[in-house]
Amino acid sequence: MNSRSGIAIAIVAGAIVLAALSAFTVDQRQRAIVFQLGEIKTLIDEPGLYFKFPLIQNVRYFDKRILTLDTADTERFITSEKKNVLVDSFVKWRIQDMRQYYISVQGDEIRAQTQLSQTVKAALQDEFSKRTVHDVISGERDKIMQVVREKVDEDMNKIGMQIVDVRLKRVDLPQEVSESVFRRMDAERKSVAAELRSQGFSEAEKIRAEADREREVIIAGAYRDAQRVKGEGDARSATIYARAFNENPEFYAFYRSLDAYRAGFKNRSDVLVLDPSSEFFRYFKNPGKGSK
């Protein structure tokens, strides 16, 4: 009985060990390849519990997530102006074809990233060599990233990799280039400022000339209107005087004499030397009658 129990326990233990060696799991972050005697037997994309033949089959796991290649140091590239720029970039990638990926780099992520880094560097140099410093810094930065992503994706598809994105985190100029660029920008800004000041002075002179012209036109028009009003007033005054004289010449003569007296004796110190029989004193002699 003891012998049979030992055998049963051994069989159960063997079955447990065999099951442990045969079963394996793939989680949601992974893909797996089942190898049989070194050759690819099965590709597994879905998570779950799977079984293999122990001893003759083995499993290798691959990351299913999007991975990042971030350069540790900035790279130096040359623009079309033969000037250096310092570039800090990163690449988002993932495994697209497990079979081709394993065949190309034996599933080694370090080898894959080394090859990816070299491809990205070559594509960036190719694009930077076609553009000026201004273009790579701001003018065509988005276009550069798009073109590089497409080129690198096309090359890396051959080894089973998909390029999700290529980004330029920073594009700087070396110190010697920065000083040259800043001097040129300063000169350009000063030239633009001088041109704007010149244009402003010209516009100011034009505005002043136009304002002076309008002022002269307004003054001339006002003087014309004033003279017309004055002339009309003088004409109406002469008409009124003439009408008053015609209606009562005696009163008119008397009124004019009073004006003459008022003007002649305006101040107490005024002295008039006249003949007492002068026409000037006719209303003093005979207030009721004026000379005919």
Secondary structure, 3 states (H helix, E strand, C coil): CHHHHHHHHHHHHHHHHHHHHHEEEECCCEEEEEEECCEEEEEECCCEEEECCCCCEEEEEEECCCEEEECCCCEEEECCCCCEEEEEEEEEEEECCHHHHHHHHCCCHHHHHHHHHHHHHHHHHHHHCCCCHHHHHHHCHHHHHHHHHHHHHHHHHHHCEEEEEEEEEEEECCHHHHHHHHHHHHHHHHHHHHHHHHHHHHHHHHHHHHHHHHHHHHHHHHHHHHHHHHHHHHHHHHHHHHHHHHHCHHHHHHHHHHHHHHHHCCCCCCCCCCCCCCHHHHHHHCCCCCCC
